[in-house]
């Protein structure tokens, strides 16, 4: 990529803090909104997280009464059409997404249908098919990993199970609301997995071909937030400051990779996820150090810069410059070892118990055609990718 020219786009208002939810009614009043539709899933509803949002609206004129909670783990056009029909039936004027990546993607797709009309979502697939702003849209993440609250992409499976991507600046929400109350009950293994998802977003956006000075600043800050606060949140789940820091790190990483793209870790992760149905965050954790090692010979200096936010001042300054890239990879491996020991987050394909060694060729064949691969700093053919997969398989 030519770094003499780049673009950066991030219009999402971020409302963050220990009482962030209480600011949503004011934001909605600025747009004269009174009847939002909440889109969520049964896990979020069952955990009582919707109560925090409803309490935040208790003294406002806004009624939060229309709740759609049938979003599955991998959303579909059928689900989107169901939610859009209810939105229209109840005369809603805005959308509040409360959940993780699937809920947020579903909400983006619902907003397309209720804004554009009709039920044919596929008309808007691909990049930049939307030509005008959509309905007001707010996102309250309940995990700290996907960064979807700050990205302009949604992925929805069509009626035949084929995943379609939708990309447009108009899919971005009016505001992302980061409140630690929404993640304090997140189980430890999900906290770990989603944090590694966000960490990978930040590291790949910093080290891949489309990085730029502005996205680098977001990525660097995201890595520092996650590194400094992950284990505090795991050891003390109710620690509000650490929960907020992880949420901030995830959003900053989302802003970074939305502008700088990602590379081979995501190509492999997308392929593995589609073939073996493993969670995206787990796939990121599985492949991250092996891809960094593959790329090190072409971007070692930049990779070495990340030792500072990952390991801190003392380690960074005491490590010779030519050794920093390798030390960065070693630090990530140590981090993964700790997550495996304490929370059983797999480090290798073998440790998942869900991947057969005979599937590596199929995974490589899918990964080579994934769009993220073109932004990887080192070119890779089928044999290169297969080599990375074999190293990720485990001893």
ABEGO torsion letter per residue (X at the ends): XBAABBBBBBABBBBBEAAAAAAAAAAAAAAGBABBBBBBBAAAAAAGAAAAAAAAAAABABBBABBBAABBABBBAAAAAAAAAAAAAAGBABBBBBEBAAAAAAAAAAAAAAAAEEABAAAABEBGABABBBBBBBBBBABBAAGAAABABBBBBBAAGBBBBBBBAAABBABBBBBAAAAAABBAAAAAAAAAAAAAAAAAAAABAABBAAAAAAAAAAAAAAAAAAAAAAABAABAAAAAAAAAAAAAAAAAAAAAEBBAAAAAAAAAAAAAGBBAAAAAAAAAAAAAAAAAAAAAAAAAAAAAAAAEAAAAAABBAAAAAAAAAAAAAAAAAAAAAAAGBBABAAAAGABBAAAAAAAAAAAAABAAAAABABBBBAAAAAAAAAAAAEX
